[in-house]
Amino acid sequence: MHISAPHDSGNIEVLDASNAAKIRLNIREDGKAKFHQWFYFRVTGAGGQNASYAIENAGSSSYVDGWKDYQVCASYDLEDWFRIETSYEDGHLKFQHTAERDSVYYAYFAPYPTERYRQFIAELVDLDEAVYEPLGATLDGEPLDLFRFGEPADSKLNLWVIARQHPGETMGSWWMEGFLPRLLDEGDAVAMALREKAVIYVVPLVNIDGARRGHLRTNAAGADLNREWAEPTPERSPEVFAIRNRMDETGCDFFLDVHGDEAIANNFIAGSEGVPCWTETHQKRLDHFKDTLMALSPAFQKAEGYPVNAPGTANLKIAANQIGERFDCLSMTLEMPFKEANILPDPRVGWSPERCRDLGRTCLDAIWAALPGLR
Ligand SMILES: [Zn+2]
């Protein structure tokens, strides 16, 4: 048996793979920071064998609550990802699997390698409705991609949507695979009207360096980008530096930052309650957006989520808080689960790429419904 981490987005450290009945693994830490939780690796020569895996440093991972009721994702073809029975005991994440084929992949969540991202955006770059605006380069020299939809005008609302500040939260990219094609659909009335009434700015993959390196949370410099929004720098957080500067030029009436949450087994939205400018109007906008999304999607709920910040205590280093305060606008973080969602569970695949795409498409309707109340 041979175990390896793919060059693009892979992460695993093999401690001992000499005995299929007792394979010992660790997750690598993000290069320059003490985070680990994301894993993605390939096993070859495993076909027909009942192999037993233990990730031994799961107990010291960044979000230990993430392992409760968690099932590992597996795939033979990198398209169909299914869950396998997993347990968390004594700090070890354990699973057994008899692979039906000689080559099998295991991951924390369906991976979204940067190569797939490049194929996805190659089509967007070619379309007239999507205007490509380069935002400079990352520390690893990758282009940071921004797409604009709709012609700018003073009278129009400016909407910003970004995903994958945290590279291990690949559900953000799967969500974009639903959101962006729908936004470009020529026969879709909501998409047409949105592009007419607003300008939509989208950064589909903020932390491309961290994604390729197989990081959970940080970029090439070891920065957690969602803690860099108060004082981003070109040296430490060029991704946030470039995006925030461009937002200062365009203005912002709506901000949605797409993430995944390790512990909570549901979709939810975190608002920017607790920012200094927060008023009843802000609360109404947030409630309206959540209620609309809940009416549109049975997969969305608002009973579970993060505790709300007390007035004046929001951390302005976090994107949604910084942007909510900076532009006095509706500003939110959307979180999707790594686990099977408690609402509409699907034991075979858990929360999955297809479910992410579906929610991405539906969010377009919720944004459309929010437009009249944004200014
Ligand atoms: Zn996140």
Boltz pocket constraint, residues with backbone or C-beta under 6 A from the ligand:
constraints:
  - pocket:
      binder: B
      contacts: [[A, 166], [A, 169], [A, 226], [A, 259], [A, 260]]
      max_distance: 6.0
